[in-house]
Amino acid sequence: ETNWGIVCNGGIVNLALATAEYNTDYAMTVMSSALRSIEFPWYRLAPDGAWYEGTDYWHFVLTHISLFMGSYEAVMGEAFAKEYMGLNHYSYFQPAFLGPSGKPNNFHAADDTIIQNPGLFYMAKIYNDDELMKYRADRIKKYGIKPEVMDIIWFKAGVEGENKINLKHDYYFGETEFVSMRENWESDDAAWVSFHGGYSNNAHDHIDVGTFVYTIGGVRWAIDLGKEMLSYLPDSENPAILAGYDSRWFFTRKGEGHNMVVINPDDGL
């Protein structure tokens, strides 16, 4: 049910589609199984399109969802699961979790680096949303991002223009319980606050329910330290494992390092 379910099965579907003309029956059997398997993590998009493993993994999943869906639509003539609950809101999670500087609320296992993804163009295309298309085009210019091949394939020419971005200022995403509120889309100095509740017992989760990021005047006054990469080391190199600890919660950034209140942090937790 993690991002891996979409990454692996989506890749298998792409392979089956690419080779189906040579061994059609076998390819379609493989694809059928992969499509059934991809349903296991798909419900995680519901109800509002957030991704429960954090912003980095949202970005990772969008890359593979858009490549998988784009290939499927090109060959099969329809967008897979377009009407599934939450998918139509999925792309709006990025505008919500990115602040005026382009850096995200990096809750759970995520860094505070600028996140941009050509998959936004694909989602904007299948839902016929020119505002989302314009948002991605604007961010490419704003942050000097080098367009990728898929940007060119999925972009709808003529929507960028000089008009202001007309997305909502306030967002709420259920289940992950993420909230974002901003002053405006134009100014790098705009006020912006975002926070998340939800759960802390899923894959790549940290104990960070309640962590928040606050920006005003171009300064991030409340920050989140983000992921602790040491906890991803193999057991043979992981100091937590070698010291006899559960590596998931050994490092400070899993809990106390977040921008939140911690109760009894030294009481064996």
C-alpha positions as CSV (number, residue, x, y, z in Angstrom):
1,E,0.0,0.0,0.0
2,T,3.0,2.3,-0.1
3,N,4.4,4.3,-3.0
4,W,6.2,1.1,-4.1
5,G,2.9,-0.4,-5.1
6,I,2.3,2.3,-7.7
7,V,6.0,2.5,-8.8
8,C,6.4,-1.2,-9.4
9,N,3.0,-2.0,-10.9
10,G,3.0,1.1,-13.0
11,G,6.4,0.2,-14.5
12,I,5.1,-3.3,-15.2
13,V,2.1,-1.9,-17.1
14,N,4.4,0.3,-19.1
15,L,6.6,-2.7,-20.0
16,A,3.5,-4.7,-21.0
17,L,2.2,-1.9,-23.2
18,A,5.5,-1.4,-24.9
19,T,5.9,-5.1,-25.8
20,A,2.3,-6.1,-26.3
21,E,2.5,-6.2,-30.1
22,Y,5.0,-9.0,-30.0
23,N,3.2,-11.3,-27.5
24,T,-0.2,-9.8,-26.9
25,D,-1.9,-12.5,-24.8
26,Y,1.0,-12.8,-22.4
27,A,1.5,-9.0,-22.1
28,M,-2.2,-8.4,-21.4
29,T,-2.2,-11.1,-18.7
30,V,0.7,-9.5,-17.0
31,M,-0.9,-6.0,-17.3
32,S,-4.2,-7.3,-15.9
33,S,-2.5,-8.6,-12.8
34,A,-0.5,-5.3,-12.4
35,L,-3.7,-3.2,-12.7
36,R,-5.4,-5.3,-10.0
37,S,-2.3,-5.0,-7.8
38,I,-2.0,-1.2,-8.3
39,E,-5.5,-0.9,-6.7
40,F,-4.0,-1.7,-3.3
41,P,-2.2,1.6,-2.8
42,W,-4.7,3.6,-5.0
43,Y,-7.1,4.2,-2.1
44,R,-4.4,6.2,-0.4
45,L,-5.1,9.1,-2.7
46,A,-8.6,9.4,-1.1
47,P,-10.4,11.5,-0.1
48,D,-8.7,14.7,-1.2
49,G,-5.5,13.8,-3.1
50,A,-2.7,14.1,-0.4
51,W,-0.1,11.5,0.0
52,Y,0.3,10.1,3.5
53,E,4.1,9.5,3.3
54,G,4.9,13.2,3.0
55,T,5.8,15.7,0.3
56,D,8.9,14.0,-1.2
57,Y,7.0,10.8,-1.7
58,W,4.0,12.7,-3.2
59,H,6.5,14.0,-5.8
60,F,7.9,10.4,-6.3
61,V,4.4,9.0,-6.7
62,L,3.3,11.7,-9.2
63,T,6.2,10.9,-11.4
64,H,5.3,7.3,-11.7
65,I,1.5,7.8,-11.8
66,S,1.7,10.3,-14.6
67,L,4.1,8.1,-16.7
68,F,1.9,5.0,-16.1
69,M,-1.4,6.8,-16.8
70,G,0.1,8.7,-19.8
71,S,1.2,5.4,-21.4
72,Y,-2.0,3.7,-20.6
73,E,-4.1,6.5,-22.1
74,A,-2.0,6.7,-25.2
75,V,-2.4,2.9,-25.9
76,M,-5.8,2.1,-24.5
77,G,-7.6,5.3,-25.3
78,E,-8.8,6.2,-21.8
79,A,-7.3,7.6,-18.6
80,F,-7.0,4.9,-15.9
81,A,-9.0,5.6,-12.7
82,K,-9.6,9.2,-13.7
83,E,-12.9,9.2,-11.7
84,Y,-11.4,7.5,-8.6
85,M,-11.9,9.5,-5.4
86,G,-9.1,11.9,-4.7
87,L,-7.1,11.7,-8.0
88,N,-8.8,14.8,-9.3
89,H,-7.4,16.7,-6.3
90,Y,-4.0,15.1,-6.3
91,S,-2.1,17.7,-8.2
92,Y,-3.4,20.5,-5.9
93,F,-1.4,19.1,-3.1
94,Q,1.7,20.6,-4.5
95,P,0.5,24.2,-4.7
96,A,-0.8,23.7,-1.2
97,F,2.4,22.3,0.5
98,L,4.8,24.7,-1.3
99,G,5.3,28.1,0.4
100,P,6.0,31.5,-1.4
101,S,9.8,30.6,-1.6
102,G,9.0,27.3,-3.4
103,K,10.0,25.2,-0.4
104,P,7.5,22.8,1.1
105,N,6.1,21.9,4.4
106,N,8.5,18.9,4.6
107,F,6.6,16.8,7.1
108,H,7.4,13.1,7.5
109,A,10.4,11.9,5.5
110,A,11.0,15.0,3.3
111,D,13.5,17.7,2.6
112,D,12.9,21.5,2.4
113,T,14.0,21.6,-1.3
114,I,11.9,23.1,-4.2
115,I,9.6,20.4,-5.6
116,Q,8.4,20.6,-9.1
117,N,7.0,17.8,-11.4
118,P,6.0,17.6,-15.1
119,G,3.2,15.3,-14.0
120,L,1.2,18.4,-13.1
121,F,0.9,19.0,-16.8
122,Y,-0.6,15.5,-17.4
123,M,-3.1,15.9,-14.5
124,A,-4.1,19.4,-15.8
125,K,-4.5,17.9,-19.2
126,I,-6.8,15.0,-18.3
127,Y,-9.0,17.2,-16.0
128,N,-8.9,20.1,-18.5
129,D,-7.6,22.6,-15.9
130,D,-5.8,25.5,-17.5
131,E,-5.2,27.1,-14.1
132,L,-3.1,24.2,-13.0
133,M,-1.4,24.1,-16.4
134,K,-0.6,27.8,-16.0
135,Y,0.7,27.2,-12.4
136,R,3.3,24.7,-13.6
137,A,4.4,26.9,-16.5
138,D,4.7,29.9,-14.1
139,R,6.8,27.9,-11.6
140,I,9.2,26.8,-14.4
141,K,9.9,30.4,-15.2
142,K,9.9,31.6,-11.6
143,Y,12.5,29.1,-10.4
144,G,14.5,28.7,-13.6
145,I,13.6,25.0,-13.9
146,K,14.8,23.2,-17.1
147,P,11.7,21.7,-18.8
148,E,11.8,18.0,-19.2
149,V,10.7,15.8,-22.1
150,M,7.3,15.1,-20.5
151,D,6.7,18.9,-20.0
152,I,6.9,19.3,-23.8
153,I,4.6,16.3,-24.4
154,W,1.9,17.2,-21.9
155,F,2.0,21.0,-22.0
156,K,-1.0,22.9,-23.5
157,A,0.5,25.8,-25.5
158,G,-1.1,29.2,-25.1
159,V,-2.3,29.0,-21.5
160,E,0.7,30.8,-19.8
161,G,0.0,34.4,-20.7
162,E,0.3,37.3,-18.2
163,N,-2.7,36.5,-16.1
164,K,-2.3,35.9,-12.4
165,I,-2.5,32.4,-11.0
166,N,-6.1,31.8,-10.0
167,L,-5.8,28.8,-7.6
168,K,-7.3,28.8,-4.2
169,H,-5.4,30.4,-1.3
170,D,-6.6,27.9,1.3
171,Y,-6.6,24.0,1.1
172,Y,-7.6,21.2,3.4
173,F,-6.7,17.5,2.7
174,G,-8.5,14.9,4.7
175,E,-6.9,11.7,6.1
176,T,-3.4,13.1,5.9
177,E,-5.0,16.1,7.7
178,F,-3.0,18.8,5.9
179,V,-4.0,22.5,5.9
180,S,-2.4,25.3,4.0
181,M,-3.3,29.1,4.0
182,R,-1.6,31.8,2.0
183,E,-2.0,35.6,1.6
184,N,-1.5,35.6,-2.2
185,W,0.2,33.8,-5.1
186,E,2.2,36.8,-6.4
187,S,4.5,37.9,-3.7
188,D,7.6,36.0,-2.3
189,D,7.0,37.9,0.9
190,A,3.4,36.7,1.3
191,A,2.3,35.2,4.6
192,W,1.9,31.4,4.5
193,V,1.2,28.8,7.1
194,S,0.7,25.0,6.8
195,F,0.4,22.2,9.2
196,H,-0.6,18.5,9.3
197,G,-2.2,16.1,11.7
198,G,-3.2,12.7,10.6
199,Y,-1.3,9.6,11.7
200,S,2.3,8.6,12.5
201,N,2.3,4.9,12.1
202,N,2.5,4.4,8.4
203,A,5.6,3.8,6.1
204,H,8.0,6.8,6.2
205,D,6.0,8.5,8.8
206,H,7.6,10.5,11.6
207,I,6.2,11.3,15.0
208,D,5.3,14.8,13.9
209,V,1.5,15.2,14.2
210,G,1.0,18.9,14.6
211,T,4.2,20.1,13.0
212,F,3.8,23.4,11.1
213,V,5.8,25.8,8.9
214,Y,5.2,29.5,8.9
215,T,6.6,32.1,6.4
216,I,6.2,35.8,6.2
217,G,8.3,38.6,4.7
218,G,10.4,36.0,2.8
219,V,11.6,34.3,6.0
220,R,10.6,30.9,7.3
221,W,10.0,31.6,10.9
222,A,8.9,28.2,11.9
223,I,10.6,25.3,10.1
224,D,10.7,21.5,10.0
225,L,14.1,19.8,10.0
226,G,12.9,17.1,7.7
227,K,14.1,13.5,7.2
228,E,17.0,11.8,8.9
229,M,18.8,9.9,6.2
230,L,20.9,7.9,8.6
231,S,17.9,5.8,9.4
232,Y,17.9,4.5,5.8
233,L,21.3,2.9,6.1
234,P,21.6,-0.9,5.8
235,D,21.6,-2.8,9.1
236,S,25.3,-3.5,8.9
237,E,26.1,0.2,8.7
238,N,23.3,1.6,10.8
239,P,24.5,2.9,14.2
240,A,21.0,2.5,15.7
241,I,20.8,-1.2,14.8
242,L,24.4,-1.7,16.0
243,A,23.5,0.0,19.3
244,G,20.4,-2.3,19.7
245,Y,17.7,0.3,18.9
246,D,14.8,0.3,16.5
247,S,16.3,2.4,13.7
248,R,12.9,3.9,12.8
249,W,12.7,6.0,15.9
250,F,16.4,6.3,17.1
251,F,17.2,9.5,15.4
252,T,16.1,12.9,16.8
253,R,14.4,14.1,13.6
254,K,11.9,11.3,13.8
255,G,10.2,13.0,16.7
256,E,11.9,15.8,18.8
257,G,13.4,17.4,15.7
258,H,10.0,18.5,14.3
259,N,8.3,21.8,15.0
260,M,5.9,20.5,17.6
261,V,5.3,19.7,21.3
262,V,6.8,16.4,22.5
263,I,5.5,14.9,25.7
264,N,8.0,12.9,27.8
265,P,10.6,12.7,25.1
266,D,13.1,10.9,27.3
267,D,10.7,8.3,28.7
268,G,11.9,5.5,26.5
269,L,10.2,6.8,23.3
